[in-house]
């Protein structure tokens, strides 16, 4: 089977990692995989064997924003036609992330019966939470234009419900497929050295973005009374990081909050942590929670809209906290003092082969 993954660039993010994990898994199963990146940015290693193309927009005219979507769709159409002429027809096309979806929705040659839009986040939070009145109506109309009547894959049931209930979108076909994880590969990478191994610490892995609520995490950490360091690993603007450093200092924990830049391999850091914490306002899925379980590190998360409550089930549900500083602090302290038993059997539901098989069935529907 020949499969195409389209995404608007490959910076260090969960959806981007998911695309490359899928590509590697499908290759290992004997399929041919192409990845089209719509920007020349890549913080990950492209798996060997992937047919990788950058479809770069080079327009610099003053009015380029007005024509961006249609112009970039035309470039994508040309790249798609060239790829099919060279290597044969694609059997399955997956578009990842909303900016990509908007561009893909304007293409003329990509067959819609082969195209699935893969939704990784909660639109009502990511795009609508600060919108009011006409601005909100206009944004919702733009989103509906892309997805109404389309084929949809959601990374969690919560993401699908958000799309169909809160935005009243009716897909032609829909399904939930969780994100894939190469369990053996993650566990191998986790064996590499970590400069804090042998020490007790907590860790948060994720970009420095307002939806991740590092401010809530820092305040909750201060309230928890945990004296071990808190490591914040991710990418973000210098201004955002400086703001958080000031917040940590004002909370009296500035000397114990350690800022660590994004790494391609965060797994040794996750493995050696005594606890991983997610403090978000929403999560489409929550990749890092599964990665923590794979690394046998107890996870804590706000019980936010999205995937965390679908991941932290059974005894691990003790790690779900209400979305406020005090509740998160109590849960962090509870899991720190009495870690839950981690049963990794359930992680097989997220194994790369299981998830890739779900994607392959999309071409057979």
N, C-alpha and C positions, 0 to 999 in steps of 0.2 A: 504494500500500500504506500502511496506517496502523500505526504502530509506537509502542509504549510502552516507555520506559526507566524503571525504578524504582531509586532509590538512597537510602540513609539519610543524606542531607545532602551538601553539596558543598564541604567544606573543601579546602584545598590539598593534593591527593594525586594519585597516578598514576591510580588507578581512576576518580576523579571527572573528571579531565581526559579520560580515554578515553571516558567516557559522552558528554561534550559534543562531543568530536571526532566520534564516531559520529553524534550528532544533526545536527551541521552537514553532514557528508558525505551523509547520507541525505536531508536537505532539498535539497541541491544536485542530487541525483539525481531530484528531483521527488516524493519521498514526504512524507507527513505524519507529524510526530514530536511526541510528547508526552513530557515528563519529569516524573515525580512525585518530589519530594524529601520525605523523611519527617521532616526537621528544617529549621528556619528558619536555616540556615547556608549561606553561599555566598561563596567567595573567587574565583569565576570569573565572567566575563561570559557570560550566557546568549545563545546565538546568535539572531539575529533570525529570527523565523518559528517558533521552537519554542514549542509550547503548554506552558507551564511552570506547575506547580501545587505548592504546599506543603501537604502533608497532615500538619498539626501536631497532636501529642498535647498536650492542655492539662490533663491530669489531675494533681492535686497531693495526692491522698489518701495517707495514711501507708502504705497497702498497695499502692500503684500498681505496684511492681516485680513483685508476685505475679500481677498481671493484665495486665502490659504487652503481651505478644505478642498475645494474643487481642484486647485492646482496640484496639491499633493496627491489627491486621488488619481489624477491623470498620470503622474509619475509612477504611482503604484500599479496602475493598469498596464503601463508599458513594461514594468519589471515582471509582472505576473505573466504577460504574454510571452516575453522573452524566456522566462523560466520553463514555461510549458513547451515552447518550441524546441528548447534544448533538451529537456528531460522527460517530456510526456505530461499527460494530464495529472492534476492533483485530485486525490480522492476525498480529502478532508481539508478544510481551511478553518483555522481558529484565529479570531481576532481578540487581543488581550488589552485591556485598559480603555477607559472611556475616550481619551483623545484619539487613540487608534481607531476605535469603533466609529467615531464621527467621520474620520477620513475614509474608512472603508465603506461607510454607508453611501458615499458619493461615487464609488467606483462603478464602472459600466460593464466590465468584462468578468468580474468575479461572480461565478454562478451562486445564486442565493440558496439553492437546495443543498449545496455543499458547505455553506458558510454558517459557523456558529460563533456568536458573540459570547465571550467568557467574562462574566462579571465577577470582579474580585472585591468589591467594596459596597458599603451601604450608601446609596445615592442620597437618601434623605438626610444623611449627616454630612457626607463629603461635599455635596453641591447645593443643598437646599437649606441647611440649618440656619444660615444668616440671611436668607432671602425673604423678602416680604412683598406683598402687593403684586404690582405688575412685573417686577423683577423676578419674583418667584414663579409667576405664571409663565413668563417667557422662558425661564430656565427649564421648567418642567416640559414645556412644549418642545424644546430642542432635544431633550432626552427622549421623549416619546417618539419623536420623528425617527430616531435611530433604531429603537428597539420594538416599536409596535409591529406585531405580526412577524417578528424575526425569530430565529432559532436561538435559544438562550441556554447557556450552561452557567450555573451559579456555584460558587465555591462553598456555600453553606445554605441550609434551608432558610436561615434568617435573611441572607442576601436575596434569595428568590422571593420570599414573602415581602420584603421591603419593596422590591421592584413591582410586584403584581398587586400588592394591596395599597401601599402608600403612594405609588405613582400611577396606579390603575393601568398598568401596561399588560396587554394580552399577547403573549408570544404565540407563534404558530406551533412551536414545540418547545418543551422546557425540561430540564433535569438538573439535579444536584450532583456534582462530582467534587469530592474533596481534593485538596492539593496533594501532590505526590511527594514521597520522601524516600530517598535511597538510603534505607536504614543501615545496611552494612557499610556503605561509603561514609555516612555521617559518623558511625562508631569508629571507623578507621581514622578519619580526620581528627576525631576527638582525642586520639592517643598522642597527638603532637604536643610539644612543650607549651606550658603556660606559665608566665612569670609569677602568677599568684598561687600556683599549685602548692598545697600544704597549708594554705591560709584559709580562714573562714571569710567569706564575702557574699554579698548579694549581687545580682546582675540584672540589668535591663538592656536588651538588644533591640534597637529600632531607631529609625531616623528621628532627628530632632524636629518634630512637627507638632503643631498645637493639638491635633487630635490624639497624639500619644500621651499627652498630659504629664510630662516630666515634672511640672510644677506640683501636681497632686502627689506624685511619687515622692518627691523630696520632702514635702510636708509630712506625708504619712511615715516616711522613714524616720524623720525627726521625732514624731509622736511614738513610734514603736519602741523606742529605747534600745534598739539593737545597736551594739557598739562596733560591730564588724563593718568594714567599708562597703559602700554601694558603688558599683561600677556602672557607668552609663556609656554604652558603646553604640556608636552610630555616626551618621553624617548630618551636618547642619551648618547653618551660617554662623560665622564668628559672633555676630550680634546676639543670636539666639542662645548660643552657648555661654556667652558672657552674662546674659540676663539670668540664666539658670545658676551660674556660679554665685552671683550676687544673692539670689534667692536662697541658695544653700548656706551661704555665710550668715544671712539674716536669721535663718532657722537654727543656727548654732552647729551646723554639721558640715561647714565648708571644707574642713580638713579631712573629712571622711568620705566625701563624694568625689569619685575619680572619673574623669572624662577620658574616654578612650575612643580614638577614631575608628571608623568602619574597617573591618577586616574581612577578606574573602573567606577566611576560615575562623568563625567565632566559636566553633564547637569545643576546643579545649577550654576556653573561658566558661562556656556553659557547663561543661562536664565537672569542672573543679569548683564551681559555685555551690554553696549550700542551699541556695534558693534563687529562682528566677522570678521576676515580677513584671507584670504587664499592667499598665495603669490607664489604658486608653478610654476615650469616650465612645468609640466604636471600633470594631474589627471585622473586616469581611470574613476572615477565617481565624487567623492567629497562628501562623506557621511556627513561631518561636515556642509556643506552648508544646506542640508535638515534638519539636526538636529537643526541648528540655526533657520530656519523658523518655525519648530515645537515649539521651545521655544520662538517664537516671537521676536527674536533678528535679526536686519538687517544684512545681509551678504554682504561682499565685497570679490571679487576674481579677480586675474589676469585672463584675457580671454585666458587661456592657452589651448593647445590641450587636449581634453578629455571632461569630463562631465559638467564642470561649466556652459557653455553656454546653455546646455540642461536643467539645473536646474533653473538658474536665467533668467527667461523669464518675459515678460510683464513689469510692473513697477520695478520689481526686477532687470531687466537688467541694470538699472542705476548703479548697484554695480559691473559691469564688467569693468576692467581696462586693458589697454594695458600693456605689459610685460616689463615695465621699472619703475625706481624709481619715477620719476616725475609724471607719469600718475597714478600710484598707490597712491601716496600721495594726488593728487587732488581728486581722487575718495573716498579715506578714509575721507577726509575733507568734501566733499559734502554729503556723507551719514551720517556723524556725525552731521552735521548742519541741514540737511533736510532728516530725515529717510523716506524711502518709506513705503507705507501702505502694510502690509503683509496679503495676502489672503491665509489662510491655506486650502481652499477648494481643491486646486490642490495637496496638500500633500496626499490626499486619493489615488492618483496614485501610491504612494510608500508604502501604508499600507501593513502590514505584510501578511494579508489574501489575498490581491490582488496579491502580488508577489508570495506567496506560490502556489496560484492557477496556475500561469504561469508555475512554475516549475513542478507541477503535470502533466500538459499537455505534458511535454517532454516524459513521459513514455507512452503516448498514440499516439505518432507520428509514 
